[in-house]
Amino acid sequence: MNTQQQLNQDQYQGKSNAYLSSAVHAQGAEFIKMQQCIQQHQFKQVLDLGCGAGHVSYHVAPFTEQTIAYDITPDMVALVCQQAKEKGLTQIQGQQGAAETLPFADQSFDCVISRYSAHHWQNVGQAMQDIHRVLKPHGKVIFVDILGSGQPILDTFLQTIEMIRDPSHVRDYSLQEWMQFAEYAGFQVEQVEKQTLHLDFDSWIGRMKTPENGAATIRYLQTKVSNVVRQYFEIQSDGSFKTQVIYLVLGKAG
């Protein structure tokens, strides 16, 4: 296993319950959109890529025949399998592995969904190509992730606080970067929406168990940034802030 993937495992091992109970991860308007997409197209085989605590799987599994909860961290996969059993979601099966090397046959899935995971991947471009390989013709890919910015002053701040909070963070990609990934992998862009996500500072720091000096550094940066940055992220006195999220649907030609 390479260094970035080991870092991801180390960072998230032992944190599965925190992500299970996280309101940011358990709630979201995107879940209804996912369910509607799966029902509309009668998708039966779904891959929850970078499943984390499994919230996507829990929401979509009732509408499928099989939902694979796939994550780099064994602790997360074990939690999802346990929760699926408790919830009676027999459609869910867990599997551990990296996003860049999917251990599935060509054209295995009708739909691949990845929510708040891609910013940890070592190589999103490579992962996109493998997603294209395992997706059936006319299949869909749904990405939900923190959206980076094409404006350097905003992007530098976001990437900096993300990495201080969580050293396994790689990058929150801009809309332009997402379009480049999709085009290079051979996908058609079908839907692009932006959502606003409110992040409570204490819970944001707490679920990652960010050390006190790291949290203090983020708070220091928040007090020193320009008004442009402060207003864009709506930074509050307690450190809470807002950020943009992308809801992206890609299609594979027949």
Secondary structure, DSSP 8 states (H G I E B T S, - for coil): --HHHHHHHHHHTT-HHHHHS-HHHH--THHHHHHHHHHHHT--EEEEET-TT-HHHHHHGGGSSEEEEEES-HHHHHHHHHHHHHHT-TTEEEEE--TTS--S-TT-EEEEEEES-GGG-S-HHHHHHHHHHHEEEEEEEEEEEE---SSHHHHHHHHHHHHHH-TT------HHHHHHHHHHHT-EEEEEEEEEEEE-HHHHHHTTT--HHHHHHHHHHHHHS-HHHHHHHT--TTS-EEEEEEEEEEE---
